[in-house]
């Protein structure tokens, strides 16, 4: 091996080792990525999102203000993908990929917006021109959830409940999927 090749290997190894130490020194990101998948009837529903933690902060309205469109997640906007047409809160939603946005309110039901702007950052809200669906959902009080979570506590043949849960705020979202195995 030539001295030039040896010098190049030493330099490259040092750069890689130094990069690894730098990455380790930065630690884990505050918001880990998460994903939940659920079949409802013959429809696959998946949600990919960043999972911020409360870390002692007052979430609503200090961190997330009232009456402003907010993406429930971190980094890339929270994305929901549905393989077939479904109903959310009794309203039709076509199969496809969407981002989820919430408009929290102190007293009235919250608004959940599903936006066609599927590959965007978690701020800013892409605007009403991209809205595919808006539904109203009444939040309920739950046990403290330190890390933001989406989960399905109830799934029956063609209906399910999706929950957004962070801090003591829970949004129960009703989902219905057609039980037709012959659809593509």
Secondary structure, 3 states (H helix, E strand, C coil): CCHHHHHHHHHHHHHHHHHHHHHHHHCCCCCEEEEEEEEECCEEEEEEEEECECCCCCCECCCECCCCEECCCCCECCEEEECCCEEECCEEECCEEEEEEEECCCCCCEEEEEECCCCCECCCCCCHHHEEEEEEECEEEEEEEEEEEEEEEEEECCEEEEEEEEEEEEEEEEEEECCCCCCC
